[in-house]
Amino acid sequence: MNMNFRNIATVVAISAFTAVLSVWGYGKFLQRQTAGIQESGKLPVNYAGFFGNNNAPATTVDFTPAATSATPAVVHIKTKTKARQVSNGTRQRFSNPFSDLFGDDFGDFFGGPRVIPEQRASGSGVIITDDGYIVTNNHVVDGADEINVTLANKKSYKATVIGTDPSSDLAVIKIDGKSLPYLVYGNSDDAKLGQWVLAIGYPLNLDVTVTAGIVSAKSRSIGINDRQSNTAIESFIQTDAAVNPGNSGGALINTSGELIGINSAIASPTGAYAGYSYAIPVNIVKKVVTDIVKFGAVQRAYIGIQYPKENISDEQKKELGSSYKEGEGVYITDVTPDGAASAAGLKKGDVITKINGTSVMSGPELQEQVTRYKPGDKITITYTRSGKESTVPLTLKNKAGNTEIVKTTGIIEKLGAELEAIDTKTATANQISGGVKVKKIGEGLLKRTRMQEGFIITSVNDQEVKTVADLDKLLSLNKGRKVKIEGVYPGFESTYPYPLDLSDIE
């Protein structure tokens, strides 16, 4: 009896196993037969709720209300730069009709000063208050001796520069007016891929022009602001609304007529529109404008880290090591001594994933979030280390390494150099109380001197320099004069003096 029961149990078990194996095998067979073929009626997770919320018949989008409301507040800016004489060695960006034959510096061959002819240019701007404050691009008004503003109703005004910020390529100018039309700020965070937007400006010296397109990308960095600043800020809204020379400083609006960006650049092999345009998000614009009007300078906050730029090569990725994973956050390659990140306990190799709970997956996204804050503001940073996620509080600092309000005159940008205050360790090692290190020398005033990169500035006209703000203040007090800059080279005992001519700066 027991023998028969065991035999029956064995047969049942074998049959069940065979049935399961057959079903599994048939399932695998069906998978091979349907591989690469979409199953009718089945939707992927990314379409969840899409058809249920968007199955109404398509309706025509009417841009008329938005365009009608916004165009009166977008202005035409015309600038004039007077002819000027420059000494040899002064590099200026201007049109040279003989550059193909002789190069841009052929005038130096003859010796003596050169004369740069009068230059005229134009761009666009956006009125942001009814008493005449206008936001535009820095590159539209940079170096201009005269600025004229014409409204859509043909009324013209003389404008004055309130302040500029080459890092973000923004500037604030002012005309005298009352009850002027102005654009209402929107929220650039709400801009979505595929959303309709309008670009408004004065391209190619035409009258006010409106073009339409969609948001095609966000948080884009194209490296264009590196041309005018060593601390460039880029997190552009990319659109396919047609933008041409002259549109710079104009408005990017949504279909509700709200300002969501300032048109700033195009990506083009020819210099004319070729399909992509870039706007500075209005949430950055609001912060920069408020700082310029309130303090005269942008209160830029820093975390105190270094991280890889976008689109790095495979070789650079290998150098960063296996812990670097693109698209998972912002990988810290170095932490500034005595900086905010160092004080919060962040280390090289950590990956920042959130700022105040907002995800940041790239450098431009990180920049866009941090740019909204000023030194002294407290934020939270979420990061991963060895696979473990942590969130810590962090107090942002300014470039000088403290939380003081910075009031700059713009003369630092004219030096054309990357500067930073040295830390206490470097100061002690060189037996100085502090100073400003010249990390990199580009096109600008310092290139006229024989100063080398790595030099630490300790004084201007025998007055002590410990921070970038100190340097800015002392140079500003000596505009139009020649000054003596002194400092040291790390590892050398001698003090080195360098004359710097500020006579070209008024």
C-alpha atoms as one frame of an Amber mdcrd trajectory, in Angstrom:
protein
   0.000   0.000   0.000   2.779   2.365   1.031   4.727   1.323  -2.057   1.826
   2.160  -4.373   1.345   5.541  -2.651   5.012   6.431  -3.165   4.806   5.375
  -6.831   1.689   7.516  -7.387   3.316  10.522  -5.627   6.401  10.157  -7.799
   4.313  10.047 -10.994   2.335  13.129  -9.897   5.526  15.037  -9.064   7.103
  14.152 -12.412   3.932  15.166 -14.246   3.733  18.502 -12.400   7.388  19.239
 -13.081   6.958  18.344 -16.748   3.899  20.623 -17.011   5.716  23.562 -15.406
   8.730  22.979 -17.632   6.477  22.881 -20.695   4.733  26.137 -19.751   8.092
  27.831 -19.055   9.521  26.601 -22.332   6.440  27.715 -24.262   6.670  31.119
 -22.602  10.289  31.458 -23.688   9.296  30.398 -27.185   6.610  33.115 -27.308
   9.107  35.706 -26.028  11.444  34.869 -28.888   8.591  35.062 -31.367   7.432
  38.512 -30.098  10.849  40.044 -29.365  10.994  43.626 -30.665   7.235  43.707
 -31.328   5.006  46.050 -29.295   2.009  44.362 -27.745  -1.223  46.014 -28.828
  -3.074  47.797 -26.011  -0.126  47.651 -23.584   1.534  50.933 -22.466   4.968
  51.536 -20.929   5.282  53.244 -17.554   6.321  56.582 -19.087   2.863  56.892
 -20.699   1.026  56.414 -17.413  -1.934  58.807 -17.380  -0.974  60.388 -20.713
  -3.880  59.232 -22.856  -6.364  59.610 -20.043  -5.505  63.299 -19.662  -4.817
  64.184 -23.263  -7.401  62.395 -25.359  -9.404  65.514 -26.123  -9.334  66.680
 -29.745  -6.374  68.977 -30.483  -7.185  72.669 -30.545  -5.353  75.491 -32.290
  -2.943  77.416 -30.041  -3.461  81.177 -30.316  -0.354  83.259 -29.532  -2.100
  86.586 -30.138  -2.931  87.511 -26.492   0.592  86.735 -25.256   2.301  88.581
 -28.116   0.004  91.598 -27.806   0.649  91.873 -24.058   4.423  91.411 -24.227
   5.628  93.367 -27.272   5.096  96.859 -25.760   7.551  95.953 -22.962  10.369
  94.734 -25.246  12.691  97.514 -26.399  15.272  98.173 -29.095  18.722  99.076
 -27.708  21.243 100.918 -29.875  24.766 101.583 -28.620  27.679 103.723 -29.741
  31.305 103.329 -28.751  33.471 106.332 -29.555  36.692 106.067 -31.525  39.618
 105.577 -29.207  43.378 105.368 -29.239  45.042 102.356 -27.650  48.680 101.597
 -27.012  50.467  98.570 -28.364  49.776  95.423 -26.421  46.185  96.392 -25.661
  43.964  93.717 -27.141  40.592  94.881 -28.440  37.862  92.947 -30.174  36.926
  94.841 -33.317  36.321  94.211 -36.985  39.537  94.236 -39.030  38.907  94.047
 -42.799  42.505  92.973 -43.411  42.648  90.209 -40.810  42.614  87.458 -43.438
  45.812  88.895 -44.921  47.727  90.270 -41.965  45.974  89.047 -38.809  44.293
  91.180 -36.165  47.528  92.691 -34.836  48.989  94.022 -38.099  48.797  97.590
 -36.729  51.544  96.788 -34.224  53.985  96.335 -37.125  54.126 100.084 -37.617
  54.632 100.880 -33.930  52.932 103.602 -31.941  49.311 103.734 -30.839  46.386
 102.458 -32.881  42.999 104.068 -33.393  39.864 101.965 -33.124  37.071 103.591
 -35.142  33.647 104.421 -33.770  31.447 101.350 -33.429  27.676 101.006 -33.405
  25.648  97.964 -32.400  22.122  97.016 -31.421  20.232  94.524 -29.314  17.053
  94.132 -27.320  15.913  94.589 -23.738  12.937  93.958 -21.462  11.280  96.579
 -19.251  10.771  95.039 -15.790   9.354  98.009 -13.813   7.010 100.844 -14.703
   9.683 103.442 -13.829  12.109 102.255 -16.495  14.420  99.514 -15.234  15.424
  97.309 -18.168  17.230  93.959 -18.210  19.375  93.031 -21.200  22.585  91.132
 -21.980  25.941  92.344 -20.739  27.399  91.884 -24.213  24.785  94.277 -25.654
  25.942  97.278 -23.560  29.510  96.324 -22.595  31.906  99.191 -23.301  29.236
 101.444 -24.809  29.625 105.220 -24.443  26.029 105.941 -25.445  22.918 103.796
 -25.038  19.634 104.685 -26.732  16.403 102.819 -26.068  13.407 102.840 -28.416
  10.054 101.406 -27.353   7.628  99.622 -29.646   5.599 102.870 -29.826   8.705
 104.613 -31.305   9.430 106.749 -28.231  13.177 107.042 -27.588  15.152 107.533
 -24.381  18.762 107.835 -23.249  19.741 105.020 -20.904  22.328 104.653 -18.155
  23.947 101.428 -16.941  22.963 100.473 -13.391  25.178  97.409 -13.254  26.461
  94.413 -15.195  27.255  90.770 -14.537  29.513  89.226 -17.214  29.331  85.825
 -15.493  25.641  85.413 -16.356  25.772  87.852 -19.325  23.146  90.113 -17.771
  22.969  93.878 -17.346  20.502  96.347 -15.882  20.000  99.752 -17.518  17.583
 102.569 -16.691  15.529 105.119 -18.609  13.542 107.983 -17.102   9.870 107.178
 -17.510   6.610 106.690 -15.679   3.752 104.217 -16.085   5.734 102.257 -18.657
   4.588  98.821 -19.842   6.604  95.983 -18.341   6.713  92.198 -18.421   5.510
  90.090 -15.510   7.980  87.484 -14.217   7.018  83.856 -14.736   8.651  80.779
 -13.228  11.333  79.172 -15.398  11.212  76.027 -13.237   7.750  75.376 -14.663
   9.023  75.340 -18.268   8.578  71.856 -19.730  10.075  70.136 -22.760   7.746
  70.561 -25.708   6.066  73.657 -24.250   5.255  76.492 -26.660   7.298  79.675
 -26.148   7.685  83.003 -27.970  10.890  84.969 -28.576  10.479  88.742 -28.877
  13.141  91.211 -29.935  14.647  93.364 -32.670  16.682  90.995 -34.888  18.818
  92.292 -37.750  17.756  95.889 -36.952  14.160  95.090 -37.847  11.160  96.380
 -35.927   9.807  94.348 -33.016   9.542  90.706 -34.100   7.825  87.678 -32.580
   8.811  84.080 -33.318   7.429  80.845 -31.895   8.974  77.522 -30.958   9.128
  74.959 -28.197  11.383  74.338 -25.239  13.745  71.704 -26.638  16.078  71.312
 -23.636  16.836  72.762 -20.203  19.967  73.329 -18.128  22.206  73.591 -21.183
  25.789  74.858 -21.019  27.471  75.872 -24.292  30.574  77.655 -22.972  29.761
  81.015 -24.537  29.997  83.044 -21.318  33.575  81.854 -20.838  34.512  84.517
 -23.389  33.693  87.336 -20.983  34.112  85.818 -17.519  36.312  83.392 -15.610
  33.339  82.461 -13.424  30.725  81.839 -16.103  27.201  80.817 -15.110  25.272
  78.847 -17.739  22.065  76.871 -17.397  20.199  77.905 -20.527  16.689  77.128
 -21.687  17.150  75.805 -25.221  14.398  76.514 -27.762  13.845  76.341 -31.494
  12.220  79.785 -31.635  14.084  81.718 -34.340  16.626  84.125 -32.791  19.156
  86.205 -34.749  21.753  88.890 -34.009  19.822  91.767 -32.435  17.571  89.453
 -30.430  20.126  89.397 -27.606  18.579  90.723 -24.407  15.029  90.189 -25.665
  12.214  88.249 -24.053  11.352  84.571 -23.998   7.740  84.270 -22.835   5.212
  81.510 -22.301   1.737  81.481 -23.828   0.421  83.323 -20.774   2.646  86.278
 -21.668   4.966  85.782 -18.679   8.711  86.328 -18.935  10.546  83.023 -18.481
  13.926  83.906 -19.961  16.239  86.473 -21.565  17.423  85.428 -25.028  21.198
  85.403 -24.994  22.813  83.180 -27.618  22.424  80.967 -30.649  24.239  77.813
 -31.717  25.227  78.381 -35.313  28.078  77.582 -37.713  27.346  80.797 -39.646
  26.459  83.387 -36.993  22.807  83.405 -38.047  19.975  81.286 -36.686  20.435
  77.603 -37.444  17.821  75.946 -35.272  18.775  76.447 -31.630  18.608  79.479
 -29.362  19.414  79.873 -25.689  17.769  81.939 -22.958  18.851  82.707 -19.393
  16.143  81.346 -17.037  14.118  84.120 -15.414  14.694  82.672 -11.937  18.398
  83.484 -12.396  17.528  86.854 -13.971  15.436  87.906 -10.957  18.276  87.173
  -8.507  20.920  88.979 -10.588  18.717  92.032 -11.198  17.762  92.322  -7.517
  21.405  92.149  -6.427  22.569  94.729  -8.994  19.855  97.203  -8.043  20.196
  96.651  -4.288  23.950  96.181  -3.850  25.521  97.323  -7.125  27.026  93.851
  -7.583  25.807  90.275  -7.741  26.056  88.476  -4.404  27.311  85.203  -5.818
  27.333  82.231  -3.490  29.775  79.341  -3.708  29.704  75.801  -2.356  33.486
  75.575  -2.644  33.921  72.557  -4.908  35.243  71.653  -8.324  33.494  69.236
 -10.662  33.841  67.977 -14.264  32.444  70.070 -17.087  29.811  68.716 -19.431
  30.656  66.242 -22.212  34.070  65.188 -20.922  36.109  62.686 -22.944  36.385
  58.957 -22.235  40.016  59.508 -21.205  38.962  62.098 -18.625  36.297  59.738
 -17.288  38.939  57.045 -16.799  41.122  59.512 -14.892  38.246  60.208 -12.498
  38.033  56.536 -11.614  35.298  53.954 -11.254  33.374  56.009  -8.684  32.485
  58.593 -11.347  29.143  57.811 -12.976  27.782  60.348 -15.442  24.176  61.405
 -14.972  23.876  60.311 -11.338  24.738  63.664  -9.811  27.590  66.165  -9.576
  30.896  64.421  -8.878  33.256  66.392  -6.610  36.806  66.382  -7.978  38.179
  68.775  -5.350  37.079  70.689  -2.254  38.293  74.238  -1.584  40.111  74.488
   1.763  38.168  76.644   4.245  35.207  76.678   1.838  31.560  75.972   2.614
  31.693  72.354   1.411  34.787  71.615   3.463  33.122  73.017   6.583  30.079
  70.804   5.914  32.237  67.674   5.662  32.039  67.063   1.913  35.026  65.329
   0.329  36.557  64.593  -3.028  34.685  61.661  -4.616  31.298  62.552  -3.088
  28.388  62.929  -5.523  25.899  65.755  -4.915  22.372  64.727  -5.896  20.111
  67.405  -4.375  20.128  71.065  -3.331  17.378  71.856  -0.825  15.571  68.722
  -1.960  15.733  69.610  -5.683  17.510  67.013  -7.817  20.688  68.109  -9.600
  22.095  65.663 -12.105  24.618  67.933 -13.855  26.881  70.920 -13.329  24.513
  73.404 -15.035  21.609  72.201 -12.860  23.773  72.687  -9.764  24.760  76.178
 -10.935  21.151  77.143 -11.576  20.136  76.199  -8.043  23.093  77.754  -6.205
  22.913  80.986  -8.261  19.567  81.749  -6.597  21.190  82.175  -3.194  23.571
  84.704  -1.660  26.527  84.250   0.706  25.320  83.518   4.218  22.235  81.618
   3.067  21.818  78.172   4.612  20.900  75.277   2.343  20.850  71.486   2.562
  22.958  69.287   0.330  22.207  65.642  -0.329  25.149  63.548  -1.487  26.246
  59.937  -1.808  29.494  58.486  -0.490  30.364  54.835  -1.027  26.752  54.121
  -1.947  25.322  55.727   1.197  23.124  58.843   0.930  23.452  61.681   3.441
  21.997  65.174   3.820  23.918  67.958   5.568  23.314  71.678   6.209  25.714
  74.094   4.514  26.255  77.856   4.798  27.181  79.366   1.436  30.169  81.717
   1.166  31.304  84.360  -1.301  34.406  84.086  -3.469  36.532  85.671  -0.752
  35.601  82.811   1.579  33.268  84.685   3.918  29.613  85.715   4.069  30.047
  89.477   3.765  28.171  91.589   1.221  30.356  92.188  -1.828  30.206  95.533
  -3.611  32.296  95.432  -6.751  32.922  98.010  -9.433  33.586  95.649 -12.333
  37.292  96.443 -12.478  38.165  92.893 -11.415  36.650  91.567 -14.644  38.884
  93.947 -16.631  41.975  92.302 -15.161  41.125  89.245 -17.269  42.334  86.826
 -14.622  41.000  84.053 -12.417  41.540  85.133  -8.827  40.949  83.615  -5.407
  41.834  84.469  -1.824  44.491  82.125  -0.446  43.796  79.903   2.547  45.530
  80.126   5.923  47.781  77.165   5.140  49.204  78.864   2.034  49.583  82.165
   3.888  51.514  80.519   6.731  53.751  78.585   4.329  54.728  81.844   2.566
  54.991  83.915   5.777  52.291  86.385   4.741  49.040  87.380   6.441  46.935
  86.762   3.342  46.602  87.588  -0.327  44.922  86.941  -3.666  46.292  84.226
  -5.915  46.379  84.759  -9.691  45.304  81.298 -10.796  45.030  82.065 -14.514
  45.803  85.047 -16.757  43.662  85.605 -19.831  42.974  88.596 -22.058  42.939
  91.740 -19.930  44.990  94.262 -17.984  47.226  91.738 -16.219  48.433  90.411
 -19.544  50.211  93.746 -20.069  52.442  93.045 -17.068  55.084  90.359 -16.763
  53.193  88.739 -13.934  53.084  84.930 -14.043  50.269  82.605 -13.040  50.559
  81.498  -9.413  51.575  84.959  -8.198  50.026  86.003  -4.863  49.039  89.682
  -4.687  49.627  91.057  -1.177  49.358  94.838  -1.688  48.347  97.665  -4.032
  50.290 100.916  -3.555  51.567  99.520  -0.231  48.027  98.891   1.060  47.335
  95.338   2.203  45.264  92.934   0.092  43.748  89.846   1.681  40.601  89.257
  -0.384  39.332  89.807  -3.913  37.070  92.512  -2.494  40.140  94.288  -1.067
  41.829  94.170  -4.458  38.715  95.458  -6.212  38.355  98.364  -3.774  41.983
  99.497  -4.033  42.080  99.287  -7.818  38.788 101.155  -8.060  40.184 104.005
  -5.961  43.010 104.342  -8.467  41.094 104.326 -11.755  42.812 106.439 -14.376
  46.216 106.107 -12.685  49.207 103.819 -12.557  49.484 101.558  -9.520  52.121
  99.291  -8.022  51.075  95.718  -7.300  53.318  93.709  -4.994  53.332  90.090
  -3.950  55.184  86.799  -3.793  55.609  83.599  -5.718  55.065  80.474  -3.562
  58.415  79.011  -2.525  60.406  82.223  -3.129  61.355  84.679  -0.392  61.589
  87.850  -2.480  58.752  90.328  -2.976  58.069  91.204  -6.601  56.596  94.547
  -7.773  54.548  94.974 -10.969  53.350  98.315 -12.382  49.756  98.256 -13.641
  48.393 101.013 -15.862  44.751 101.860 -15.135  44.772 105.063 -17.196  42.390
 103.543 -19.780  39.766 102.966 -17.076  37.577 105.895 -16.101
